Amino acid sequence: MNSKKDKFTSRWGFILACIGSAVGMGNIWRFPVLVSTYGGLTFIIPYLIFVVLIANSGVMEEFALGRAAGTGPVGAFGMCTEMRGNRKAGELIGFLPILGAMGLAIGYTCVFAWITKYLYLAISGKMFAMGQDMDIIGGTFGSTASAFGANVWIIIAIVLTLIILIMGVAKGIERANKIMMPILF
């Protein structure tokens, strides 16, 4: 059995992957709206406090539990509850983060499909041809956001994601983050 696991090769690759994971849809879409609605700095101060106190400690907990168990969430939570005599209960609890990640993956796939379509429109010049007419631009987005309008773009997004995942952690996720995260910034 090969015990060598694929892992990040650099600290920056890991940090960029963590940032990419943490910058969720809420932070990209909802955060600017709430900042402007609730008075800028008045909203940012409690937000940063919660990020530092809750999110930071949660990430450290997750890393510590994963390292201690040497396994994923199902095995890690199972290990914790096994000490109390009921491993199955912990394994059931361990499925919750997996289900949450799957739910997020579905949302991110749709967003990635939109980004892929608009990247194509920008590179092909079709976006420039729309000019400043927000009715046309909005209609283009509306046709992509509908149930059937995004099928091709969702398939492209899934294929691109699978290619990155098949390449593994170091050659896939880490390398993709070193390119995509600076572009996002």
C-alpha positions as CSV (number, residue, x, y, z in Angstrom):
1,M,0.0,0.0,0.0
2,N,1.3,3.4,-0.9
3,S,1.1,5.7,2.2
4,K,2.4,8.8,0.4
5,K,-0.5,11.3,0.2
6,D,-0.7,14.1,-2.3
7,K,-0.4,17.3,-0.4
8,F,0.4,21.0,-0.9
9,T,4.0,21.7,-1.8
10,S,4.2,25.3,-0.7
11,R,2.8,27.4,2.1
12,W,1.5,29.9,-0.4
13,G,-0.4,27.3,-2.3
14,F,-2.1,26.2,0.9
15,I,-2.9,29.7,2.0
16,L,-4.4,30.6,-1.4
17,A,-6.5,27.4,-1.3
18,C,-7.7,28.4,2.2
19,I,-8.5,31.9,1.0
20,G,-10.3,30.5,-2.0
21,S,-12.3,28.3,0.2
22,A,-13.2,31.0,2.7
23,V,-14.2,33.7,0.2
24,G,-17.7,32.3,-0.3
25,M,-20.6,33.6,-2.3
26,G,-21.9,35.5,0.7
27,N,-18.6,37.5,1.0
28,I,-18.5,38.3,-2.7
29,W,-22.2,39.1,-3.3
30,R,-23.7,39.9,0.1
31,F,-20.9,41.6,1.9
32,P,-20.7,44.8,-0.1
33,V,-24.5,45.3,0.1
34,L,-24.4,44.9,3.9
35,V,-21.4,47.2,4.3
36,S,-23.2,49.9,2.4
37,T,-26.5,49.3,4.1
38,Y,-25.3,49.2,7.7
39,G,-22.9,52.1,7.6
40,G,-19.5,50.8,6.4
41,L,-17.1,50.6,9.4
42,T,-20.0,50.0,11.8
43,F,-20.6,46.7,10.0
44,I,-17.0,45.8,9.3
45,I,-15.8,45.9,12.9
46,P,-18.2,43.2,14.2
47,Y,-17.8,41.3,11.0
48,L,-14.0,41.1,11.5
49,I,-14.4,40.2,15.1
50,F,-16.7,37.3,14.2
51,V,-14.4,36.1,11.4
52,V,-11.4,36.1,13.8
53,L,-13.2,34.5,16.8
54,I,-15.5,32.0,15.0
55,A,-14.1,31.2,11.6
56,N,-10.4,31.2,12.7
57,S,-11.0,29.0,15.7
58,G,-13.3,26.7,13.6
59,V,-10.6,26.2,11.0
60,M,-8.0,25.5,13.6
61,E,-10.4,22.9,15.2
62,E,-11.0,21.3,11.9
63,F,-7.3,21.0,11.1
64,A,-6.5,19.6,14.6
65,L,-9.3,17.0,14.4
66,G,-8.3,16.0,10.9
67,R,-4.6,15.6,11.8
68,A,-5.4,13.7,15.0
69,A,-7.8,11.3,13.3
70,G,-5.7,11.0,10.1
71,T,-9.0,10.7,8.1
72,G,-11.9,12.7,6.7
73,P,-14.9,14.0,8.6
74,V,-16.8,10.7,8.9
75,G,-13.8,8.9,10.4
76,A,-12.8,11.9,12.6
77,F,-16.2,12.4,14.2
78,G,-16.5,8.6,14.5
79,M,-13.2,8.6,16.4
80,C,-14.5,11.3,18.7
81,T,-17.7,9.6,19.6
82,E,-16.1,6.2,19.8
83,M,-14.5,7.3,23.0
84,R,-18.0,7.6,24.4
85,G,-18.9,4.2,23.0
86,N,-21.0,5.2,20.0
87,R,-18.9,5.4,16.8
88,K,-21.9,5.3,14.5
89,A,-23.4,8.5,15.9
90,G,-20.2,10.3,15.2
91,E,-20.0,8.9,11.7
92,L,-23.5,10.1,11.0
93,I,-22.6,13.6,12.3
94,G,-19.5,13.4,10.0
95,F,-21.7,13.3,7.0
96,L,-23.1,16.8,7.7
97,P,-19.9,18.6,6.5
98,I,-19.9,16.4,3.4
99,L,-23.5,17.3,2.6
100,G,-22.8,21.0,3.2
101,A,-19.8,20.8,0.9
102,M,-21.9,19.1,-1.8
103,G,-24.5,21.9,-1.5
104,L,-21.9,24.6,-1.8
105,A,-20.4,22.7,-4.8
106,I,-23.7,22.8,-6.6
107,G,-24.0,26.6,-6.1
108,Y,-20.4,27.2,-7.1
109,T,-20.8,25.1,-10.2
110,C,-23.6,27.5,-11.4
111,V,-21.4,30.5,-10.6
112,F,-18.4,29.0,-12.4
113,A,-20.6,28.3,-15.4
114,W,-21.7,32.0,-15.5
115,I,-18.0,33.1,-15.1
116,T,-17.0,30.7,-17.9
117,K,-19.7,32.0,-20.2
118,Y,-18.8,35.7,-19.6
119,L,-15.1,34.9,-20.0
120,Y,-15.9,33.4,-23.4
121,L,-18.1,36.4,-24.3
122,A,-15.3,38.8,-23.3
123,I,-12.6,37.0,-25.2
124,S,-14.7,36.5,-28.3
125,G,-15.7,40.2,-28.4
126,K,-19.4,39.4,-28.0
127,M,-19.5,41.2,-24.6
128,F,-18.0,44.4,-26.2
129,A,-20.6,44.2,-29.0
130,M,-23.3,44.4,-26.3
131,G,-22.1,47.9,-25.5
132,Q,-23.6,49.5,-22.4
133,D,-27.1,48.3,-23.0
134,M,-28.0,46.6,-19.6
135,D,-31.2,45.1,-21.1
136,I,-29.1,43.0,-23.5
137,I,-26.4,42.2,-20.9
138,G,-29.1,41.3,-18.3
139,G,-31.0,39.2,-20.9
140,T,-27.8,37.3,-21.6
141,F,-27.4,36.7,-17.9
142,G,-31.0,35.7,-17.6
143,S,-30.8,33.2,-20.3
144,T,-27.8,31.6,-18.6
145,A,-29.4,31.7,-15.2
146,S,-32.5,29.8,-16.3
147,A,-32.8,26.1,-15.8
148,F,-31.9,25.2,-19.3
149,G,-29.8,28.1,-20.5
150,A,-26.7,27.2,-18.5
151,N,-26.5,23.5,-19.4
152,V,-23.6,23.7,-21.8
153,W,-21.7,26.1,-19.5
154,I,-22.4,23.9,-16.4
155,I,-21.0,20.9,-18.3
156,I,-17.9,22.9,-19.3
157,A,-17.5,24.1,-15.6
158,I,-17.8,20.5,-14.4
159,V,-15.3,19.2,-16.9
160,L,-12.8,22.0,-16.0
161,T,-13.2,21.2,-12.3
162,L,-12.7,17.5,-12.9
163,I,-9.5,18.1,-14.8
164,I,-8.2,20.2,-11.9
165,L,-9.2,17.6,-9.3
166,I,-7.8,14.7,-11.3
167,M,-4.4,16.4,-11.4
168,G,-4.4,16.2,-7.6
169,V,-3.6,18.6,-4.8
170,A,-0.2,19.9,-5.8
171,K,-0.5,19.8,-9.6
172,G,-4.2,20.6,-9.8
173,I,-5.7,22.6,-6.9
174,E,-2.5,24.3,-5.8
175,R,-1.5,25.3,-9.3
176,A,-5.0,26.5,-10.2
177,N,-5.2,28.6,-7.0
178,K,-1.8,30.2,-7.8
179,I,-3.3,31.4,-11.1
180,M,-7.0,32.1,-10.2
181,M,-6.7,33.7,-6.8
182,P,-4.5,36.6,-8.1
183,I,-6.9,37.0,-11.0
184,L,-9.8,37.2,-8.6
185,F,-8.0,39.9,-6.5
